[in-house]
């Protein structure tokens, strides 16, 4: 490894609250919702590659 890993920052205030809420939302997602999110992410990735004229495929 070229560079050492940095420590994870500690969240305070609004950032900590937002992180907690997001963790609860993700934990409560069904398999179908997770699958739909993954598919939407994949489509967005492919569209971005086309727009940037990249040939990278996953």
Phi and psi restraints in degrees (range 20) as a CNS / XPLOR table:
assign (resid 1 and name C) (resid 2 and name N)
       (resid 2 and name CA) (resid 2 and name C) 1.0 -74.6 20.0 2
assign (resid 2 and name N) (resid 2 and name CA)
       (resid 2 and name C) (resid 3 and name N) 1.0 -44.2 20.0 2
assign (resid 2 and name C) (resid 3 and name N)
       (resid 3 and name CA) (resid 3 and name C) 1.0 -121.3 20.0 2
assign (resid 3 and name N) (resid 3 and name CA)
       (resid 3 and name C) (resid 4 and name N) 1.0 143.5 20.0 2
assign (resid 3 and name C) (resid 4 and name N)
       (resid 4 and name CA) (resid 4 and name C) 1.0 -69.9 20.0 2
assign (resid 4 and name N) (resid 4 and name CA)
       (resid 4 and name C) (resid 5 and name N) 1.0 153.4 20.0 2
assign (resid 4 and name C) (resid 5 and name N)
       (resid 5 and name CA) (resid 5 and name C) 1.0 -71.4 20.0 2
assign (resid 5 and name N) (resid 5 and name CA)
       (resid 5 and name C) (resid 6 and name N) 1.0 143.1 20.0 2
assign (resid 5 and name C) (resid 6 and name N)
       (resid 6 and name CA) (resid 6 and name C) 1.0 -85.5 20.0 2
assign (resid 6 and name N) (resid 6 and name CA)
       (resid 6 and name C) (resid 7 and name N) 1.0 153.9 20.0 2
assign (resid 6 and name C) (resid 7 and name N)
       (resid 7 and name CA) (resid 7 and name C) 1.0 -66.7 20.0 2
assign (resid 7 and name N) (resid 7 and name CA)
       (resid 7 and name C) (resid 8 and name N) 1.0 147.8 20.0 2
assign (resid 7 and name C) (resid 8 and name N)
       (resid 8 and name CA) (resid 8 and name C) 1.0 -72.7 20.0 2
assign (resid 8 and name N) (resid 8 and name CA)
       (resid 8 and name C) (resid 9 and name N) 1.0 129.0 20.0 2
assign (resid 8 and name C) (resid 9 and name N)
       (resid 9 and name CA) (resid 9 and name C) 1.0 -69.4 20.0 2
assign (resid 9 and name N) (resid 9 and name CA)
       (resid 9 and name C) (resid 10 and name N) 1.0 150.6 20.0 2
assign (resid 9 and name C) (resid 10 and name N)
       (resid 10 and name CA) (resid 10 and name C) 1.0 -87.3 20.0 2
assign (resid 10 and name N) (resid 10 and name CA)
       (resid 10 and name C) (resid 11 and name N) 1.0 131.6 20.0 2
assign (resid 10 and name C) (resid 11 and name N)
       (resid 11 and name CA) (resid 11 and name C) 1.0 -92.3 20.0 2
assign (resid 11 and name N) (resid 11 and name CA)
       (resid 11 and name C) (resid 12 and name N) 1.0 141.5 20.0 2
assign (resid 11 and name C) (resid 12 and name N)
       (resid 12 and name CA) (resid 12 and name C) 1.0 -130.3 20.0 2
assign (resid 12 and name N) (resid 12 and name CA)
       (resid 12 and name C) (resid 13 and name N) 1.0 158.3 20.0 2
assign (resid 12 and name C) (resid 13 and name N)
       (resid 13 and name CA) (resid 13 and name C) 1.0 59.6 20.0 2
assign (resid 13 and name N) (resid 13 and name CA)
       (resid 13 and name C) (resid 14 and name N) 1.0 -133.5 20.0 2
assign (resid 13 and name C) (resid 14 and name N)
       (resid 14 and name CA) (resid 14 and name C) 1.0 -61.9 20.0 2
assign (resid 14 and name N) (resid 14 and name CA)
       (resid 14 and name C) (resid 15 and name N) 1.0 -37.0 20.0 2
assign (resid 14 and name C) (resid 15 and name N)
       (resid 15 and name CA) (resid 15 and name C) 1.0 -61.9 20.0 2
assign (resid 15 and name N) (resid 15 and name CA)
       (resid 15 and name C) (resid 16 and name N) 1.0 -43.1 20.0 2
assign (resid 15 and name C) (resid 16 and name N)
       (resid 16 and name CA) (resid 16 and name C) 1.0 -65.6 20.0 2
assign (resid 16 and name N) (resid 16 and name CA)
       (resid 16 and name C) (resid 17 and name N) 1.0 -41.9 20.0 2
assign (resid 16 and name C) (resid 17 and name N)
       (resid 17 and name CA) (resid 17 and name C) 1.0 -63.6 20.0 2
assign (resid 17 and name N) (resid 17 and name CA)
       (resid 17 and name C) (resid 18 and name N) 1.0 -45.7 20.0 2
assign (resid 17 and name C) (resid 18 and name N)
       (resid 18 and name CA) (resid 18 and name C) 1.0 -62.8 20.0 2
assign (resid 18 and name N) (resid 18 and name CA)
       (resid 18 and name C) (resid 19 and name N) 1.0 -40.8 20.0 2
assign (resid 18 and name C) (resid 19 and name N)
       (resid 19 and name CA) (resid 19 and name C) 1.0 -62.8 20.0 2
assign (resid 19 and name N) (resid 19 and name CA)
       (resid 19 and name C) (resid 20 and name N) 1.0 -44.7 20.0 2
assign (resid 19 and name C) (resid 20 and name N)
       (resid 20 and name CA) (resid 20 and name C) 1.0 -60.9 20.0 2
assign (resid 20 and name N) (resid 20 and name CA)
       (resid 20 and name C) (resid 21 and name N) 1.0 -44.4 20.0 2
assign (resid 20 and name C) (resid 21 and name N)
       (resid 21 and name CA) (resid 21 and name C) 1.0 -63.4 20.0 2
assign (resid 21 and name N) (resid 21 and name CA)
       (resid 21 and name C) (resid 22 and name N) 1.0 -41.7 20.0 2
assign (resid 21 and name C) (resid 22 and name N)
       (resid 22 and name CA) (resid 22 and name C) 1.0 -64.9 20.0 2
assign (resid 22 and name N) (resid 22 and name CA)
       (resid 22 and name C) (resid 23 and name N) 1.0 -39.2 20.0 2
assign (resid 22 and name C) (resid 23 and name N)
       (resid 23 and name CA) (resid 23 and name C) 1.0 -63.3 20.0 2
assign (resid 23 and name N) (resid 23 and name CA)
       (resid 23 and name C) (resid 24 and name N) 1.0 -40.3 20.0 2
assign (resid 23 and name C) (resid 24 and name N)
       (resid 24 and name CA) (resid 24 and name C) 1.0 -65.2 20.0 2
assign (resid 24 and name N) (resid 24 and name CA)
       (resid 24 and name C) (resid 25 and name N) 1.0 -41.1 20.0 2
assign (resid 24 and name C) (resid 25 and name N)
       (resid 25 and name CA) (resid 25 and name C) 1.0 -64.2 20.0 2
assign (resid 25 and name N) (resid 25 and name CA)
       (resid 25 and name C) (resid 26 and name N) 1.0 -43.9 20.0 2
assign (resid 25 and name C) (resid 26 and name N)
       (resid 26 and name CA) (resid 26 and name C) 1.0 -67.0 20.0 2
assign (resid 26 and name N) (resid 26 and name CA)
       (resid 26 and name C) (resid 27 and name N) 1.0 -40.3 20.0 2
assign (resid 26 and name C) (resid 27 and name N)
       (resid 27 and name CA) (resid 27 and name C) 1.0 -63.2 20.0 2
assign (resid 27 and name N) (resid 27 and name CA)
       (resid 27 and name C) (resid 28 and name N) 1.0 -29.0 20.0 2
assign (resid 27 and name C) (resid 28 and name N)
       (resid 28 and name CA) (resid 28 and name C) 1.0 -91.2 20.0 2
assign (resid 28 and name N) (resid 28 and name CA)
       (resid 28 and name C) (resid 29 and name N) 1.0 3.8 20.0 2
assign (resid 28 and name C) (resid 29 and name N)
       (resid 29 and name CA) (resid 29 and name C) 1.0 -76.4 20.0 2
assign (resid 29 and name N) (resid 29 and name CA)
       (resid 29 and name C) (resid 30 and name N) 1.0 142.3 20.0 2
assign (resid 29 and name C) (resid 30 and name N)
       (resid 30 and name CA) (resid 30 and name C) 1.0 -81.2 20.0 2
assign (resid 30 and name N) (resid 30 and name CA)
       (resid 30 and name C) (resid 31 and name N) 1.0 168.6 20.0 2
assign (resid 30 and name C) (resid 31 and name N)
       (resid 31 and name CA) (resid 31 and name C) 1.0 -60.9 20.0 2
assign (resid 31 and name N) (resid 31 and name CA)
       (resid 31 and name C) (resid 32 and name N) 1.0 -37.3 20.0 2
assign (resid 31 and name C) (resid 32 and name N)
       (resid 32 and name CA) (resid 32 and name C) 1.0 -65.7 20.0 2
assign (resid 32 and name N) (resid 32 and name CA)
       (resid 32 and name C) (resid 33 and name N) 1.0 -41.5 20.0 2
assign (resid 32 and name C) (resid 33 and name N)
       (resid 33 and name CA) (resid 33 and name C) 1.0 -64.8 20.0 2
assign (resid 33 and name N) (resid 33 and name CA)
       (resid 33 and name C) (resid 34 and name N) 1.0 -41.1 20.0 2
assign (resid 33 and name C) (resid 34 and name N)
       (resid 34 and name CA) (resid 34 and name C) 1.0 -63.0 20.0 2
assign (resid 34 and name N) (resid 34 and name CA)
       (resid 34 and name C) (resid 35 and name N) 1.0 -43.2 20.0 2
assign (resid 34 and name C) (resid 35 and name N)
       (resid 35 and name CA) (resid 35 and name C) 1.0 -63.6 20.0 2
assign (resid 35 and name N) (resid 35 and name CA)
       (resid 35 and name C) (resid 36 and name N) 1.0 -42.8 20.0 2
assign (resid 35 and name C) (resid 36 and name N)
       (resid 36 and name CA) (resid 36 and name C) 1.0 -63.9 20.0 2
assign (resid 36 and name N) (resid 36 and name CA)
       (resid 36 and name C) (resid 37 and name N) 1.0 -40.6 20.0 2
assign (resid 36 and name C) (resid 37 and name N)
       (resid 37 and name CA) (resid 37 and name C) 1.0 -63.6 20.0 2
assign (resid 37 and name N) (resid 37 and name CA)
       (resid 37 and name C) (resid 38 and name N) 1.0 -42.6 20.0 2
assign (resid 37 and name C) (resid 38 and name N)
       (resid 38 and name CA) (resid 38 and name C) 1.0 -64.0 20.0 2
assign (resid 38 and name N) (resid 38 and name CA)
       (resid 38 and name C) (resid 39 and name N) 1.0 -41.7 20.0 2
assign (resid 38 and name C) (resid 39 and name N)
       (resid 39 and name CA) (resid 39 and name C) 1.0 -64.9 20.0 2
assign (resid 39 and name N) (resid 39 and name CA)
       (resid 39 and name C) (resid 40 and name N) 1.0 -43.2 20.0 2
assign (resid 39 and name C) (resid 40 and name N)
       (resid 40 and name CA) (resid 40 and name C) 1.0 -63.4 20.0 2
assign (resid 40 and name N) (resid 40 and name CA)
       (resid 40 and name C) (resid 41 and name N) 1.0 -39.1 20.0 2
assign (resid 40 and name C) (resid 41 and name N)
       (resid 41 and name CA) (resid 41 and name C) 1.0 -64.8 20.0 2
assign (resid 41 and name N) (resid 41 and name CA)
       (resid 41 and name C) (resid 42 and name N) 1.0 -43.1 20.0 2
assign (resid 41 and name C) (resid 42 and name N)
       (resid 42 and name CA) (resid 42 and name C) 1.0 -62.5 20.0 2
assign (resid 42 and name N) (resid 42 and name CA)
       (resid 42 and name C) (resid 43 and name N) 1.0 -43.8 20.0 2
assign (resid 42 and name C) (resid 43 and name N)
       (resid 43 and name CA) (resid 43 and name C) 1.0 -63.7 20.0 2
assign (resid 43 and name N) (resid 43 and name CA)
       (resid 43 and name C) (resid 44 and name N) 1.0 -42.9 20.0 2
assign (resid 43 and name C) (resid 44 and name N)
       (resid 44 and name CA) (resid 44 and name C) 1.0 -62.1 20.0 2
assign (resid 44 and name N) (resid 44 and name CA)
       (resid 44 and name C) (resid 45 and name N) 1.0 -39.3 20.0 2
assign (resid 44 and name C) (resid 45 and name N)
       (resid 45 and name CA) (resid 45 and name C) 1.0 -63.1 20.0 2
assign (resid 45 and name N) (resid 45 and name CA)
       (resid 45 and name C) (resid 46 and name N) 1.0 -47.0 20.0 2
assign (resid 45 and name C) (resid 46 and name N)
       (resid 46 and name CA) (resid 46 and name C) 1.0 -63.2 20.0 2
assign (resid 46 and name N) (resid 46 and name CA)
       (resid 46 and name C) (resid 47 and name N) 1.0 -40.5 20.0 2
assign (resid 46 and name C) (resid 47 and name N)
       (resid 47 and name CA) (resid 47 and name C) 1.0 -63.8 20.0 2
assign (resid 47 and name N) (resid 47 and name CA)
       (resid 47 and name C) (resid 48 and name N) 1.0 -40.1 20.0 2
assign (resid 47 and name C) (resid 48 and name N)
       (resid 48 and name CA) (resid 48 and name C) 1.0 -65.2 20.0 2
assign (resid 48 and name N) (resid 48 and name CA)
       (resid 48 and name C) (resid 49 and name N) 1.0 -40.7 20.0 2
assign (resid 48 and name C) (resid 49 and name N)
       (resid 49 and name CA) (resid 49 and name C) 1.0 -62.1 20.0 2
assign (resid 49 and name N) (resid 49 and name CA)
       (resid 49 and name C) (resid 50 and name N) 1.0 -42.2 20.0 2
assign (resid 49 and name C) (resid 50 and name N)
       (resid 50 and name CA) (resid 50 and name C) 1.0 -64.7 20.0 2
assign (resid 50 and name N) (resid 50 and name CA)
       (resid 50 and name C) (resid 51 and name N) 1.0 -43.1 20.0 2
assign (resid 50 and name C) (resid 51 and name N)
       (resid 51 and name CA) (resid 51 and name C) 1.0 -64.0 20.0 2
assign (resid 51 and name N) (resid 51 and name CA)
       (resid 51 and name C) (resid 52 and name N) 1.0 -33.7 20.0 2
assign (resid 51 and name C) (resid 52 and name N)
       (resid 52 and name CA) (resid 52 and name C) 1.0 -93.6 20.0 2
assign (resid 52 and name N) (resid 52 and name CA)
       (resid 52 and name C) (resid 53 and name N) 1.0 2.3 20.0 2
assign (resid 52 and name C) (resid 53 and name N)
       (resid 53 and name CA) (resid 53 and name C) 1.0 60.0 20.0 2
assign (resid 53 and name N) (resid 53 and name CA)
       (resid 53 and name C) (resid 54 and name N) 1.0 43.8 20.0 2
assign (resid 53 and name C) (resid 54 and name N)
       (resid 54 and name CA) (resid 54 and name C) 1.0 -98.9 20.0 2
assign (resid 54 and name N) (resid 54 and name CA)
       (resid 54 and name C) (resid 55 and name N) 1.0 151.3 20.0 2
assign (resid 54 and name C) (resid 55 and name N)
       (resid 55 and name CA) (resid 55 and name C) 1.0 -112.8 20.0 2
assign (resid 55 and name N) (resid 55 and name CA)
       (resid 55 and name C) (resid 56 and name N) 1.0 20.7 20.0 2
assign (resid 55 and name C) (resid 56 and name N)
       (resid 56 and name CA) (resid 56 and name C) 1.0 -77.1 20.0 2
assign (resid 56 and name N) (resid 56 and name CA)
       (resid 56 and name C) (resid 57 and name N) 1.0 131.1 20.0 2
assign (resid 56 and name C) (resid 57 and name N)
       (resid 57 and name CA) (resid 57 and name C) 1.0 -124.9 20.0 2
assign (resid 57 and name N) (resid 57 and name CA)
       (resid 57 and name C) (resid 58 and name N) 1.0 147.3 20.0 2
